[in-house]
Amino acid sequence: MSDSIVAVPLDKAYRLLNHGPTVLVSARYNGVDNVMAAAWCCALDFSPPKLTLVLDKIAKTRELIEKSERFVIQIPTVALAEMTYQLGSESLYQYADKLQRAGVELLAMEGEDLPFVSGCSAWLSCRLIPEPHNQQTHDLFIAEVTAAWADSRVFKQGHWQFDQADPALRSLHYVAGGHFYAIGHEVIVNDNAASID
Amino acid sequence: MSDSIVAVPLDKAYRLLNHGPTVLVSARYNGVDNVMAAAWCCALDFSPPKLTLVLDKIAKTRELIEKSERFVIQIPTVALAEMTYQLGSESLYQYADKLQRAGVELLAMEGEDLPFVSGCSAWLSCRLIPEPHNQQTHDLFIAEVTAAWADSRVFKQGHWQFDQADPALRSLHYVAGGHFYAIGHEVIVNDNAASID
């Protein structure tokens, strides 16, 4: 585990997702690890923190999550743009060595039996809240976030620090066809609220 | 209706939300219009396009949507940051003149009996798909997008053009406490896919 990775208090975990980044979803079941890219992941509640995630029925990661009921949401950086695109374009069903092909390096977090992707800016460990209707009808999965971490070079004291950090650590926001946007500059509306918050 | 507003084909509507912007939610019922800000709105399906939206029980807009089963998701710009923050901080229950206080100007779209907020970069007209369990348990609303429009100065030919447009037209991505980020620069991974797509 990198020296710059620090725990994020659970009541601040929603802030890791609030700005709408593209994420990587990883899961482990019965000795199989997989990672996929997803643009449709969204905060759902503050405390306990919950999130929604859309998983197509063709995704191997979905099968792993349905069986293990655990997964990790992590936030890839501009430096991982090619890897993120590749993880969203290929399936483990098609390539048994998908993770090696994309250059994924995994890291371990203490007490967590899940695959965490190295080089991301934040990680949320999630426990599925099974909802058969949502999963079958809408491909929609709901989960509780049980632990969170961030790279303190870009997220500290409960806030993203994109303008102060290396631009390679900015989050990615996918549109379509290999086109992402990086997150940009801060826009502060209410200095007073910011200092209180 | 501004000359620069053009219809977006429904199969491209998901792209308006894919990069995770903060949105404004507007609704109308029985002569009452309201607009609120929301960070938790996410694409759910491509065709027909659907989306999810989280609405707290304290929001007047939620009541209007539950009664009318219609609403608009629109994407505010950097130029509307203060208005967006104010629309997320005050309730119509508290201020009957909330929209005037925030400086909201409404525009009409042909054939739509809904309040559209002027100055946004895109608009999605939505029809609620009632799901009582999701609404009561998770404050989660699911809707089908029935029509979409964008400001062609910043979205055209199915793609955002943030790097070519006035920076004041960039989308907002909320974190907390009055802190937003503007969307930043394009990161293109796969030129070939981009040209096909």
Interface residues (C-beta under 8 A of the other chain):
Chain A: R15 N18 H19 G20 P21 T22 A39 W40 C41 C42 A43 L44 D45 K50 T52 V54 V78 A81 E82 T84 Y85 H133 N134 H138 D139 L140 I142 G158 H159 W160 F162 R170 L172 H173 Y174 V175 A176 G177 G178 H179 F180 Y181 A182 I183 G184 H185 E186 V187 I188 V189 N190 D191 N192 A193 A194 I196 D197
Chain B: R15 N18 H19 G20 P21 T22 A39 W40 C41 C42 A43 L44 D45 K50 T52 V54 V78 A81 E82 T84 Y85 H133 N134 H138 D139 L140 I142 G158 H159 W160 F162 R170 L172 H173 Y174 V175 A176 G177 G178 H179 F180 Y181 A182 I183 G184 H185 E186 V187 I188 V189 N190 D191 N192 A193 A194 I196 D197
